Amino acid sequence: MKFSPAMAFILVAAGTVAACNGAKDQAQVARDTASARQDAAEADAKAQQRADERVADASGNLQSDQRDVEHTQSKEEQKVADTQAEGARKIALAKCESQSGAAQQACKDRAEADYEAAKANAKQDRASTDPKQQ
């Protein structure tokens, strides 16, 4: 039987692998085990520290995001209230057209006063709910 170079390589590799599985002395095993425990403890501590930092960052981002949501909601609610006030003003002014003279002027003044009051209420509501205006 002829040995090819590939077969010789396989035999050498198998012998090397078999030698790697040899038992180590107890002192070396103890050192390796202690080293592995130390490495694992350090890796665990680093992983825990990174996790704590990421949770803290996420918590900060969440609070910031919540504040942004509340700001946007408050701002948009004011816009809706302003739009409603403008619509009510236009309707009231249109109704005032059915009157004449001093009655018409009094009606228009009431419509304008109601409009200004509604806008002021919307602004006050926003100031009390918008975290960026407090």
C-alpha positions in Angstrom: 0.0 0.0 0.0 1.3 3.4 -1.0 1.0 6.5 1.2 0.0 9.6 -0.6 1.0 13.0 0.8 -2.6 13.7 1.6 -2.8 10.4 3.6 0.4 11.3 5.5 -1.0 14.7 6.3 -4.3 13.1 7.7 -2.3 10.7 9.9 -0.1 13.6 11.3 -3.2 15.7 11.9 -5.0 12.9 13.6 -2.0 12.3 15.9 -1.8 16.0 16.7 -5.5 16.1 17.6 -5.1 13.0 19.8 -2.2 14.6 21.6 -4.4 17.7 22.3 -6.8 15.6 24.2 -4.2 14.5 26.7 -4.9 15.2 30.4 -3.2 18.1 32.0 -1.8 18.0 35.5 -4.1 19.2 38.3 -2.1 22.4 38.9 -2.5 23.5 35.3 -6.2 22.6 35.4 -6.7 24.7 38.5 -4.9 27.7 36.9 -6.9 27.4 33.7 -10.1 27.1 35.7 -9.3 30.1 37.8 -8.4 32.1 34.7 -11.6 31.1 33.0 -13.6 32.1 36.1 -11.8 35.5 36.2 -12.4 36.1 32.5 -16.1 35.1 32.9 -16.5 37.4 35.9 -14.9 40.3 34.1 -17.1 39.7 31.0 -20.2 39.5 33.1 -19.3 42.8 34.9 -18.7 44.5 31.6 -21.9 43.2 30.1 -23.9 44.3 33.2 -22.3 47.7 33.0 -23.1 48.1 29.3 -26.7 46.9 30.0 -27.1 49.4 32.8 -25.8 52.3 30.6 -28.1 51.3 27.8 -31.1 51.1 30.1 -30.3 54.5 31.5 -29.9 56.0 28.0 -33.2 54.4 26.9 -34.9 55.7 30.0 -33.6 59.2 29.3 -34.7 58.9 25.7 -38.1 57.7 26.8 -38.6 60.7 29.1 -37.5 63.0 26.3 -39.7 61.3 23.8 -42.7 61.5 26.2 -42.0 65.2 26.7 -41.9 65.7 22.9 -45.2 63.8 22.5 -46.9 65.9 25.2 -45.6 69.1 23.6 -46.8 68.1 20.1 -50.2 67.0 21.5 -50.6 70.3 23.4 -49.6 72.4 20.4 -51.9 70.5 18.0 -54.8 70.8 20.5 -54.3 74.6 20.6 -54.4 74.7 16.8 -57.6 72.7 16.7 -59.1 75.0 19.4 -58.0 78.1 17.4 -59.5 76.7 14.2 -62.8 76.0 16.0 -62.8 79.6 17.5 -62.2 81.0 14.0 -65.1 79.0 12.6 -67.4 80.1 15.4 -66.3 83.7 14.8 -67.1 83.5 11.1 -70.5 81.9 11.8 -71.3 84.6 14.4 -70.2 87.4 12.1 -72.4 86.0 9.3 -75.4 85.9 11.6 -74.7 89.5 12.6 -75.3 90.5 9.0 -79.1 89.9 9.5 -79.0 92.9 11.9 -78.4 96.6 11.2 -77.0 99.6 12.9 -76.0 99.5 16.5 -77.4 95.9 17.0 -75.2 94.7 14.2 -72.1 96.4 15.7 -72.9 95.0 19.1 -73.3 91.5 17.6 -69.9 91.8 15.8 -68.3 93.1 19.0 -69.6 90.0 20.9 -68.4 87.7 18.1 -64.9 89.3 18.3 -64.9 89.1 22.1 -65.9 85.5 22.1 -63.2 84.7 19.5 -60.5 86.4 21.6 -61.7 84.6 24.8 -61.7 81.3 23.0 -58.1 81.9 21.7 -57.0 83.0 25.2 -58.5 79.8 26.7 -56.7 77.7 24.1 -53.4 79.4 24.8 -53.9 79.0 28.6 -54.8 75.3 28.1 -51.6 74.8 26.1 -49.5 76.6 28.7 -50.8 74.3 31.4 -50.3 71.1 29.5 -47.2 71.8 27.3 -44.1 70.6 29.1 -41.9 72.9 27.0 -43.9 76.0 28.1 -43.7 75.3 31.8 
